[in-house]
Amino acid sequence: MKYRVHRFDIDMPADQQKLEQFLNNLEGEVVTIIPNVKPTFQLMGATAKVNFLYIVEKMTK
């Protein structure tokens, strides 16, 4: 089996359509999506932000 890993930079509210289009254009099967969660600190306290995704694709023949 062959796998391909894609890095997808994302701004969550703005890139929903872009992510949907990317996923629909993949040739193989999506095995998993791994978010990179970055902690951030704001005036009201700590929070987290997803700045990119790793998308693992299982290649078909």
N, C-alpha and C positions, 0 to 999 in steps of 0.2 A: 504494500500500500504506500502511496505517496501522499504527503501532506504539504500544504502551502500555508505560510503564516503571513497575514497582511497586517500592517499597522495603519489604523484609520484615525487621523486627528479629528477631534470633534468638539464643537461647542454645543452642548446638549439641546438647548431650546432652538437654535438656529439651523442645525444640520440634520433634522429628522428626515426630511425628504432626500437629502444627499445619502444618508445611511441606507434608507430603504432602496434607493436606486442601485447603490453599490451591492447590496445583498442579493437583489434580484438579478444582477448581471454576472454573478459568480457561476463558474462552470460546474463545480463539484458541490458536495454536500457540506453545510456548515456543521462542524463538530462542536465548537464552543466559541463563546465570545468572552474575552477576559478584559475587564475595565482596569485602567490604571488610575487609582484613586489618589489624589494629591490633597493632603490636609491644608486648609487655609484658615487664617485667623482674621476675624472681622470685629467690629466694635461690639457686637452683641455676643461674641464668643467664637468658639471653634466650629468649623464646618468642613466639608470635603467637596472636592470638585473632580469630575472625570475629565481628563484632558486628552486621552486617546484610548482606543480599543485595540486589542490584538484579536484578530479573527482567524481561527484555524479552519482551514478548508480541506476536506478529504477529496482528493482528485479521483475522478472517474476515468475509465479507459478511453 
